């Protein structure tokens, strides 16, 4: 008797998820991990091999009790790809990755996005990108979009965005995602960067961490009209992204800026452009570091990742942050927290948006409704 479609999709997704996390496993290993009998596992695995989703590897060594050598299994990293897109007011970045996080394609274009005509522009970008990447000749898992603004990730809607001009809620799921047969998932840009660290460093099993996104492109009018860099923070607790009670977690304003009418994220003298002089940039990074140190020490954070336009401050920010951690610590010690730059730097948001897609498809098995027609399954193409 054949396995019902719904059960087959769930079981196939569980197998793919386990191989994505643990890589080279035998059929017996998989059956043990997932609590399935060997017959059901063999049928599912063979189906995935026939679809070129899973490939066999060299025979694994026999166990201590001897017996036949088992054939290993792993995901075919050359079969899938995911798209990550960062939308900015002055430009956008598109990045394609395989299952291991290797970049297959990346491109930054000096074409920005605003609230109007957002739906048309984003849909066109996705359509054109998917068509342009047909040469990859592999199934698209989905599209993740990193967006500067407050995002209701549960309902997939934009609450507001100063830099892109959204001052009223926007139903992203209805206006954009519904136009595509594959998942299109929206996330705040700093949270997207954090997802990249969680997903592509999944074997490290990151628990509590901060992802600090510093960028210099969001030039919107503020207190005195002077363009300023911006800071966003992605918060990871117990291996999950924390978004807050109102999806505003990570919105940053320095504790040293106590003027409620001043919208600068840090204390900046009137008319100063931070990027024009090294001393101004260092002063900015120092204040950011002091704020981060308070969070890290208070919440006992184990890792800090820094992404965005990192080249401007790569040479001096780690030491500034270590100094701030020591000054803020009751023990005068900064060794408990590891500080590192995101390996993708400027592409951290688009990279993380692609990671979000893989996490959603491979890690989180959504409840399936047998009566639904055309819904997005965890692996919708199976």
N, C-alpha and C positions, 0 to 999 in steps of 0.2 A: 504494500500500500504506500503510495507516494505521500510525502510530507506536505501538509497544507502550505499554501504560498506564504501566509503570514508567519508561520513557524519557521519556514525555510529562510525568509528574509532576516528574522531575528537571529537565528542560529548562525547564518552566514556572517552577519554583522559582528557577532560575538567572536567568531573565529578570526575575522580580519582584525578586530580590535586587539585580541590577544597577541596575534603575530606582529601587530604594529608596536606593541609595548615590549614584548619579549623576543621578537625576531625569530631566531632559528629554533623551532620546536618540532618534535615528532608528532605523529597522529595520536600516539598514546599520551604524550605530554598534554596535548590539547584536550583530549577527552577527560583527563584527570583535572586539569585547570577548570574546565567548564561543566563538569559533572554530567557528561554525556556518555552513552554507550559507544563502543568502538564501531559498531555497524553504522549508526547514524553519522558519526564523525567521518567515517570513510566516504560516505555518500556525499556529504557536504563538501569535503576537501576535494574530491574528484570533480565536483561541479565547478568549484572555484579554479581548479587547475585547467579545466576545459575552457573556462572563460579568460584564462591567462592572468587572473588576478593573483593567484598563488603559484609559486614554482617550487620544485623539489631541489634539494641541495645534496651535498655529499652525505653518504651514510654516516650516522653518528656512532660513536664507540658503544659497544655493549655495556650494560651495567655490571656491577660487581658480581652478580649471579650468572653472568655469561648470557648465552642465548643469541638470537639473531640480531644483527645490527639494524637499527631503525633509520629510515630515510628522513632527513630533516626537511622542514617546510619553512618558507619565508614569503613575505609579500613581494610581488614583482614591482619594484620601485619604478620601473620603466613603463608601467601600465597607466597610472593615474597622474593627474596634476590638479593643483588648486590655484586659483587666482586671488591675489591680494591687491587692493587698490587703496591708495591714500588720496583723498580729495582735499584740495587746498583752494584758497581764494585766488592764488596766483598761478597755480600749476597743479598737476596730478602725477602720481607715480603708479605704474602698473608692474606687478611682479608675479611670475609663475614659478611654483616650486613643486618638486616631487615629494614622495612620502617621507623622505629622509631630511627634507629641508634644503636640499641642493637647489640653487637658483637656476632655472631653465631659461628665463627671459626676464629682462627688466628694462624699463624705459620711463624717463621723466620728460613730460611735455609741458611747455609754458602756456598752458591753457587751463584757467581756473574755473571754479564753479561758484554759483551764487544761488540764492533761494528761488530765483526765477530766471530761466525755465529749468529748474532742477531735474524734474522727472524726465523730460525729453533728453537732456544732456547726459544724464547718468545711464539711461537705457541705451542711448546711442553708443556711449563709450563701451558698455559691456558687450553689446552686439558686435561692434567693430573689432574689439579685442579678441573675442572668441573666434571670429572668422579669420582674423590675422594669424592666430596661433593654431590653425588647422594643421599646419606642418608638423606639429608635435605628434599627431596621429595617436592620441590616447584620450580616454574618457576624462571629462572635466568633472571633478567632485563637486565644485561649487565656487562661489565668489564671495570673498569677505571684503568689506569696505570700512576703512578707518576714517573717522569723521571728527572734526574739531567742533565739539559742542556737547550738550547734555543729551544723552541718548537713553531712552527707555528700552533696554535690550529685551525685556520680557515681551513687550508688545510691538517691538521693532518700529519705534517712532522717534522722531526728533522732537525734543522738548523745546530747545532753543539753541541758537548758535550765533554769537556776536560776529565772528569773523566771516561767516558765510551768509549772514543776513536773515536768519530764521528767528523771527520774534513771536511766532505763533506755532503751535504744534503741527507736525507734518507726519502723516501716516505713511511711513516708508514701506511697510509690508504691502499695503494696498496699492500705492502709487507706483512702486518700483518692483519689488520682489515678485508680485503676482504676474508680472509680464514674462517670466522665464520658467522653463521646465526643470531647472536645477536650483538648489538653494542659493539665495543672495542674502547675506547676513550683514547687518549694520552694527558697528560698535564704536564707542568713543576711541579717539586715537591713542591716548595713553593706555587705556585698557587693552587695546589691540596689541600694543608693544609688549605689555605684560603677558598676554596670551602667547606671544612668540616664545618667551622664555619658558613658560610652563610646558608648552607642547613639545618644542624641539629640544628641550632638556629634560624630557619626561623621565629618563632613566636615572637622573639625579634625585628625582622625587623632591623637588623644591617645595618647601612648606610655607614659610613666612618671608616675604620679600617685598621690595619696592621697585617699581620701574619708573625712572624719572625721565620725562621727555622734555627736552629743551630745544626750541625751534625759533628761527629768526624770520619767518615769512609772514606772520599774521599782523600785517601793518594796518590796523584800524584806528580810528580816532579815539583818543582817550582824554585824560585830563587836560593836557596841553598840546595835543596833536602830534607829539613826538613818537615816532615808531619805536616799539620796544619788543624784545624777545619775550616769549611766553613759556610757562612751565605747566606741565600736566603730570599728575602722579597716578600710576596704576598700583593698586594695593592688592597683594596676594596673601591670603590667610588660609592655612591648612590646605595649600595646593589649589585654592580656588580664588577667583577674582571677586573682590568685595566692591559692590557698586553703591552701597549706602541705601538709606531709607527712601530717598527721593532721586536716586541715580546720580547724585552729585558728588559722590566720593571721589577725591582726587583733584577737585577744583582748588586751586592754590592761591592764597594771599598771605604774604609774609606776616609773621607775628609782630614784626617791627613796624609794619605799616598800620598804624592804629587810627588813621583818618577814614571814617566811613564814607566820605565823599570822594576819596581817592581810589580810582580803579586800577592803579598800577599794582602789579603783583608783588613788586618789591619797592623799597624806598629809593626813589630816583630824583635827583635834583632836576628842576625844571630846565628843559631844553637840552639835556644830555642824551646823546645817542650812544648807547652802551657799546656798540660794535666799532665805533670810530677810534677809540683809544684803549690800549691794553689795560691800563689802570682802572678804567670804568668797567671793563668786562670782568676783571678779577674781583672788583668790589661786588659786582652783581653775583658772581659765582660763590663768593664767600657768604653772602647773605642767604642764598639758596641752600648752601651747605649747612649753615647753622639751623635752618628750619628742618632740613632732612635729618640732621643729627638728633634733634628733639624727638622726631617720630621714631627713628630707629631705636634709640635707647629706651624710650617709653614703652614701645610695643615689642621690644626684644626681637628685632628683625635680623635675620641671618644673612640676607643677600641684598645688595643694591645694584641694580642694572641701570646704566645711563645710555640713552639713545637720543637721536635727533641730529642736530648740526654739531656733532661732537668735536670736529677738527679744531674749532675755535678755542676750545678749552681742554682738550685731551691732555695736554702736557702738565697742567697744574690742578685740575679739579680733584683727582684722587687724593692728593696730599692735603688739599684744603679740607676735604670731607673727613679724612682721618683726624686732622687736627680738631675739627669741630666735634667729632665723636668723642675724642679724649676730653675736651673741655666740658662737654655736656654730661659725661659719664661720672657717676658717683665714685667709680673705681679708677678713673683716669686711664681707661683702657679702650682701645678701638679694635682689638684683635678678634672680637666675637663676630664681627660683620665683614663679609667679603664684598669688595667693591670691584665691579668690572664694567667695561663698556659693552654695549650690545654689538655683536659681531657684524650686524648689518648697518649700524650707524644711521645714516640718513634714510635708509630703507627700512628701519625698524618697524614703522607703522604698517606699511604694506606687507612686509614679511609676517608680522603678527596677525594681520587680517587673514592671510592665507592659512596660518596656523589655527586660527579660530574655526575656519571651515573644517579642517581635518579633525579637530577636537569634536565638533558638533556631529560630524558624520561617523567617525570611528569610535568615539569615546562615550557618547551619550545616546543610548538607545531610547528613542521616543516611543511613547505608547502608540500602537498602530490600531487603526479602526478598520475592520474588515469591510465595512459598508462604504468607506470613503472612496471617492473616485478621483484619481489624479493627484492625490496628496503626495507630499515629499516623504519617502521612506528614508530610514537611515542610509541605506544604499539604494537609491531610487531606481537605478538601472538594472538591478538584479531581476 
